[in-house]
Amino acid sequence: MNLVKRGKSLGIIDVTNVAIDSTKIDDYEKAKPKSKLKNDGKSANWSAKRDTDSNKICWLGYKLRILADCKSELPLSVLLSPASYSDSELAVPLMQL
């Protein structure tokens, strides 16, 4: 957080335009049905999304979300969560600089 403030004060980071992107991170434990998974906000969970060819991709694991400054292309905030959390659900916590 201090690095972001310092980057802003030096004019390296301009938070006028930011972008959020996420990527899946697989969990390599033995897959379990949803009913047997912990829903504690920390443990791996199931999620699904469509790829660019509209194929459905399902995985057990996590999602890594990154908020980046569009001008400098530097990351401003990073958030790792169970894959079952939606991107829109975590957009506000990610943007609280």
Secondary structure, DSSP 8 states (H G I E B T S, - for coil): -HHHHHHHHTTS--TTSEEEEEEEEE--S----GGGS--SSSS-EEEEEE-TT--EEEEEEEEEEEEEETTT--EEEEEEEETTS-HHHHHHHHH--
